[in-house]
Amino acid sequence: MTPLLLLIFAFTLAIFLGVELISKVPSQLHTPLMSGSNAISGIAIVGALVALGDGESTLVRGIAFGALVFATINVVGGYLVTDRMLAMFQNKNKPKKGDH
């Protein structure tokens, strides 16, 4: 199997698996699940960087760059949502960071 077909197969499998897993999760667990998935997206970033550096064709490098962009968005968004969620549980009378 060529590397391009293998990448397309892995991408398609990840889409179907992701949709199937997320559709089974109750809505109350989506935010903690997103927080936990940041580690997996971090691994995807490393894999995309490796593929970007070793890509033999422009198409492979383009797919790797797209994976890098989407995984980075996922990591940043996950941390922002987690930070916002944790801020909801802070004491309201206690001043926040940076406030005097």
N, C-alpha and C positions, 0 to 999 in steps of 0.2 A: 504494500500500500504506500502511496506517495505521502510525503509529509503534509502536503496541502489537504489531501483527503482525510488524513488522520486529524488534522486541526479542525476541519469542518465537522467531522464525526463527533469529536469531543465537545465542540461548541453546541451542536444540536442536542447531544445527550445532556449537557448542562442545562439547557433551556427547559427541556421536558422534566428533568429531575427537579429543578428549582420550582417550576410551576406546581408540580405535584406535591412537593413538600410544603410550600408556603400555603397552598390552598387547604391543607389539613390542620394548620396551626390556628388556635383560637385567637381572636383579636387582642386579648389581654396580654398575650405573650409575644406580640410582634416586636415591641421595642426591646425587651431583653434579648430576643433572638437576633435582632439587628446588632445589638451591642456585642454579642458573642461571635457574630459572623465577621467582625472586623479582622480577626486573626486569619480567617480563611481568605479574605480579600487581600490581606498583606502578603500571603503566599502567592496569590494570583498576580500581584504586582511584581514580585520577584521573578515568577515564571514569564511574565510579559517582558520584563527587562532582558532576560536571557534570550527569549525568542527574538526580541528586537535586535540584539547584538549579533546573534548567529543566523538571522534570516538570510536566506540565499536569494530570494526574489523580492521585488517591490511589493507584491501582493501579500507575502508572508509578513513583511515588515509593517505593512498597513494594518493588517489584522492584529498584529502584536501591539501596535501603537493604540489602536482602538481599545484593546483589552486593558492596556495600561491606563488610558483615560477613564474608562468606566470603572475599573477597580479603585482608582484613586478617588473618584467621585463617591463611590460607595463607602470607602473608609472615612473620608472627611464628613460625609453626611451622617454616618453612623455615630461618629464621635460627637457631632453637634447635637443630634437627637438625644444621645445618652446624657450629655451635659445638661441639656434642657430638662430632661426627665429628672435627673438628680437634683436640679435646682428647685423643683416643685416640693421636694421633701426637706428643704432647709428651713430652719427656724425663721419665721417672718420678722421677729424682733431683733435678730442679730444682723448687723450691717454686712452687706455683701463685700466681696473683694474689691478693693479700689475705692470704696466709699469711706468717708471719714466722718 
